[in-house]
Amino acid sequence: MTGGTEPDPAELHPSAPGGGPPEHRLGKLFPARLDDDQRAVYDAIAGGRRAQGPQLFPLVDAGGGLEGPFNAFLLQPRLGFAWQALGAAVRYETALSDRAREIAILVTATASDAAFEWRSHEPIGRHAGLTDHELDALRTSRFDVFADDDRLVAATVSALCVRGDLDDEEYRRAVGAVGPAGVFELLTIVGYYQALAMQLRVFRVS
């Protein structure tokens, strides 16, 4: 492990109630046990832009541990800090509308079977204007309920998740809707949230 305080083995393999198999492969790294580099990552997540404005999903649990994929960011603080900064840029610095961004994230969550990502971003999607009907359509990959640009964003992201590529016609339509910079933003959103989904899956974060 590079930097940081070594977690207790019992934290790495917590037992499920009743002595069953571990619920999570990685125990929580709580604030009191963090070194300076880990604390910088923790503060950037728990006290940065994600903590400003409406709190639509919890960043920390009752004990102060980071929720979801963020806990693993503390394992390697240099990577974790850069990774959280990328996530903040994806959320707050793109030119895509909030609605388009959340459509892209929710399509990626569905394609990746990432329940935590869906639970976290469903309320953000609602806040961005997505209706229950539209959210249900995203959950079941029925993009025909959306107007032109929203449908194009959803279909583009779905193609990226399924095939990892766009054919010439898909690329032309995507550029026509969001421009080359918007296509780059969609590629970044898909890559970032697919990587988070993999972390959630491997570390068994439900």
C-alpha positions as CSV (number, residue, x, y, z in Angstrom):
1,M,0.0,0.0,0.0
2,T,1.3,3.4,-1.0
3,G,1.0,5.9,1.9
4,G,-1.7,6.0,4.5
5,T,-2.5,4.0,7.6
6,E,-2.8,0.3,7.1
7,P,-6.4,-0.7,7.8
8,D,-7.1,-3.3,10.4
9,P,-7.7,-6.8,8.8
10,A,-11.0,-6.9,10.5
11,E,-12.0,-3.8,8.7
12,L,-10.9,-5.2,5.3
13,H,-13.1,-8.3,5.8
14,P,-16.1,-7.4,7.9
15,S,-18.5,-10.3,8.5
16,A,-22.1,-10.0,7.6
17,P,-24.7,-10.4,10.4
18,G,-24.9,-14.0,11.5
19,G,-21.3,-14.7,10.6
20,G,-21.9,-15.0,6.8
21,P,-19.6,-14.0,4.0
22,P,-18.3,-10.4,4.0
23,E,-20.7,-7.7,2.8
24,H,-17.9,-5.5,1.7
25,R,-14.3,-6.4,0.9
26,L,-13.0,-3.0,2.1
27,G,-13.9,-1.7,5.5
28,K,-14.4,2.0,6.1
29,L,-11.4,4.2,6.6
30,F,-12.6,6.7,9.2
31,P,-11.3,10.2,9.6
32,A,-9.4,9.7,12.9
33,R,-7.1,7.1,11.2
34,L,-6.2,9.1,8.1
35,D,-2.8,10.5,7.4
36,D,-2.4,14.0,5.9
37,D,-2.6,12.8,2.2
38,Q,-5.7,10.8,2.9
39,R,-7.2,13.6,4.8
40,A,-6.7,15.9,1.8
41,V,-8.7,13.5,-0.3
42,Y,-11.4,13.1,2.4
43,D,-11.8,16.9,2.8
44,A,-11.9,17.4,-1.0
45,I,-14.8,15.0,-1.2
46,A,-16.7,15.6,2.0
47,G,-16.2,19.4,2.1
48,G,-15.7,20.3,-1.5
49,R,-18.1,21.2,-4.3
50,R,-20.1,18.0,-3.8
51,A,-21.0,19.2,-0.3
52,Q,-22.3,22.6,-1.5
53,G,-25.9,23.2,-2.5
54,P,-28.7,20.6,-2.1
55,Q,-27.5,17.3,-0.5
56,L,-29.3,14.8,-2.7
57,F,-27.3,11.8,-1.5
58,P,-25.0,11.3,1.5
59,L,-21.3,11.7,1.1
60,V,-20.5,10.3,4.5
61,D,-22.1,7.8,6.9
62,A,-23.0,8.3,10.5
63,G,-19.5,7.5,11.6
64,G,-17.9,9.9,9.2
65,G,-16.7,7.3,6.7
66,L,-17.0,8.1,3.0
67,E,-19.9,6.4,1.2
68,G,-19.9,4.5,-2.0
69,P,-16.8,4.4,-4.2
70,F,-15.2,7.4,-2.4
71,N,-13.9,5.2,0.5
72,A,-11.6,3.3,-1.8
73,F,-10.1,6.6,-3.1
74,L,-8.3,6.9,0.3
75,L,-6.2,3.7,-0.4
76,Q,-3.9,5.6,-2.8
77,P,-4.3,9.3,-2.0
78,R,-2.4,10.6,-5.0
79,L,-4.6,8.7,-7.4
80,G,-7.6,9.3,-5.2
81,F,-7.2,13.0,-5.2
82,A,-6.9,13.1,-9.0
83,W,-9.8,10.8,-9.4
84,Q,-12.1,12.8,-7.2
85,A,-11.0,16.0,-9.1
86,L,-12.0,14.3,-12.3
87,G,-15.4,13.4,-10.8
88,A,-16.0,16.9,-9.7
89,A,-15.1,18.2,-13.1
90,V,-17.5,15.8,-14.7
91,R,-20.2,17.0,-12.4
92,Y,-19.6,20.7,-12.4
93,E,-17.4,21.8,-15.2
94,T,-18.9,20.4,-18.4
95,A,-20.8,22.3,-21.0
96,L,-23.6,19.7,-21.1
97,S,-26.8,20.6,-19.4
98,D,-27.5,19.1,-16.0
99,R,-30.3,17.1,-17.5
100,A,-28.1,15.7,-20.3
101,R,-25.3,14.9,-17.9
102,E,-27.6,13.0,-15.6
103,I,-29.2,11.1,-18.5
104,A,-25.6,10.0,-19.5
105,I,-24.8,9.0,-15.9
106,L,-28.0,7.0,-15.4
107,V,-27.7,5.2,-18.7
108,T,-24.1,4.3,-17.7
109,A,-25.3,3.1,-14.3
110,T,-28.0,0.9,-15.9
111,A,-25.6,-0.6,-18.5
112,S,-23.0,-1.2,-15.7
113,D,-25.7,-2.7,-13.3
114,A,-24.4,-0.2,-10.7
115,A,-27.2,0.1,-8.1
116,F,-25.3,2.5,-5.9
117,E,-24.7,4.9,-8.9
118,W,-28.4,4.7,-9.8
119,R,-29.5,5.4,-6.2
120,S,-27.2,8.3,-5.9
121,H,-28.0,10.0,-9.2
122,E,-31.8,9.3,-9.4
123,P,-32.5,12.2,-7.1
124,I,-30.0,14.4,-8.9
125,G,-31.8,13.5,-12.1
126,R,-35.1,14.5,-10.6
127,H,-33.5,17.8,-9.5
128,A,-32.4,18.3,-13.1
129,G,-35.9,17.9,-14.3
130,L,-36.3,14.2,-15.2
131,T,-39.8,12.9,-14.4
132,D,-40.6,9.5,-12.9
133,H,-41.7,8.3,-16.3
134,E,-38.4,9.4,-17.9
135,L,-36.4,7.8,-15.1
136,D,-38.3,4.5,-15.5
137,A,-37.5,4.7,-19.3
138,L,-33.8,5.2,-18.6
139,R,-33.9,2.2,-16.1
140,T,-35.4,0.0,-18.9
141,S,-33.5,1.5,-21.8
142,R,-36.6,2.9,-23.6
143,F,-35.1,6.1,-25.0
144,D,-38.0,6.8,-27.4
145,V,-39.9,8.7,-24.7
146,F,-37.3,11.5,-24.9
147,A,-37.2,14.5,-27.2
148,D,-34.5,14.7,-29.9
149,D,-31.4,15.8,-28.1
150,D,-32.1,13.9,-24.9
151,R,-32.8,10.7,-26.9
152,L,-29.6,11.2,-28.8
153,V,-27.5,11.6,-25.6
154,A,-29.1,8.4,-24.2
155,A,-28.6,6.4,-27.4
156,T,-25.0,7.7,-27.8
157,V,-24.1,6.7,-24.2
158,S,-25.8,3.4,-24.6
159,A,-23.8,2.6,-27.7
160,L,-20.6,3.6,-25.9
161,C,-21.4,1.3,-22.9
162,V,-22.4,-1.7,-25.1
163,R,-19.8,-1.5,-27.9
164,G,-17.2,1.0,-26.7
165,D,-17.4,2.8,-30.0
166,L,-19.7,4.8,-32.3
167,D,-20.1,4.1,-36.0
168,D,-19.9,6.9,-38.5
169,E,-23.6,7.7,-38.4
170,E,-23.8,7.6,-34.6
171,Y,-20.8,9.9,-34.4
172,R,-22.2,12.3,-37.0
173,R,-25.5,12.6,-35.0
174,A,-23.8,13.0,-31.7
175,V,-21.6,15.8,-33.0
176,G,-24.7,17.4,-34.5
177,A,-26.4,17.4,-31.2
178,V,-23.7,18.3,-28.7
179,G,-20.6,19.2,-30.8
180,P,-17.2,17.5,-30.7
181,A,-16.5,18.9,-27.2
182,G,-19.8,17.4,-26.0
183,V,-18.9,14.1,-27.4
184,F,-15.6,14.3,-25.5
185,E,-17.6,15.1,-22.3
186,L,-19.8,12.1,-22.9
187,L,-16.8,9.8,-23.4
188,T,-15.3,11.1,-20.2
189,I,-18.6,10.6,-18.3
190,V,-18.9,7.0,-19.5
191,G,-15.3,6.1,-18.7
192,Y,-15.4,7.7,-15.2
193,Y,-18.7,6.1,-14.2
194,Q,-17.8,2.7,-15.7
195,A,-14.6,2.8,-13.6
196,L,-16.6,3.6,-10.5
197,A,-19.0,0.8,-11.2
198,M,-16.1,-1.6,-11.5
199,Q,-14.7,-0.4,-8.1
200,L,-18.1,-0.8,-6.5
201,R,-18.4,-4.3,-7.9
202,V,-14.9,-5.5,-7.0
203,F,-15.1,-4.0,-3.4
204,R,-18.7,-5.4,-3.1
205,V,-20.1,-2.0,-2.2
206,S,-23.9,-2.3,-2.5
